[in-house]
Amino acid sequence: MPLYEYELCEGECKVCGGSFTLNRPLSAPPLTQCPACKKPVRKVISAFTTPHKLKPLSVTDAKKAGFQVYKRLGKGEYERQ
């Protein structure tokens, strides 16, 4: 489930602090009120993270994961390992 960030449209709140993050399914209806203080809210566009550096799979790891591994023999020629 994705994380969504929300902020109050107007004013402040001691309960929610004016902004909050919720884990909501994609099929959920749009949130229009804060669950804590019931004031109107809007969804905030937020940044997301991706892995910065991924280690390449070894041939053994790729085979264990169900991938077919091929070795290049020449231009346009491959052999299944």
N, C-alpha and C positions, 0 to 999 in steps of 0.2 A: 504494500500500500504506500502511496506517495505521501510525503509530508507537505502540508500547506501552511503558509504563514498568513496571519490575518492581523489587521490593526483596526482600532476604532475609527469610525468616520469623523466623529467629533468628541471633544472632551477627553477626560482621563478617568481611570478607574483604579481603585486600590486593590480590587480583587484580581483582575487580569493584568494589570500594569499597563494597559493600553495596547499591548500586542501579545500574540500567543501563537503557538505552533500546534497543529493537530495532524494526526495520522488518520486519513480518510480514504475510503475506497473510491475509485473513479466513478462508480455507479451512484454515489451518494448525491442527494440534491444539493444545490449551492447553499452555503451557509450565509445567512443574512444577519444573524444576531449572535452576540457573544454568549456562549453557554453559561458563563458565570454571572455576568451583570445584565444581560439581555439588551445591551445597547447595539445599534447598527454597526456592522463591520464590513470591511472590504478585503479582498484577497490581495496580498502583496506579491509582486514578482520577485523571486529570490534566486540566488545563484545555486548551482548544484556542483557536486564534486564528482570527479572521475578518477580512476587510478592513474597516477602519474607515470609509473614505470611498471610494466608487466614483464615477467620473466617468460621467455619463449618456452613452449612445451617441448619436452624431449620426445623422441620417437616413441619410446615406451609409454610415456604419459599420454600421448595422443592416441595410441592404440587402445590403452585402457579406457579412455574417454569415449571410444567408439568411432574415432575418425579413421579413414583410410589414408595410409601414408604412402607417398610415391617418391621415388628417387629420379632425378632428372638424368637422362642418359645423353641427350643431345638436344638440338633445336627441335622442339615439338615432340620429343620422344621421352616417355616416362615409363618406369617399371614399378609395379606394386611391391612394397617391402613386406 
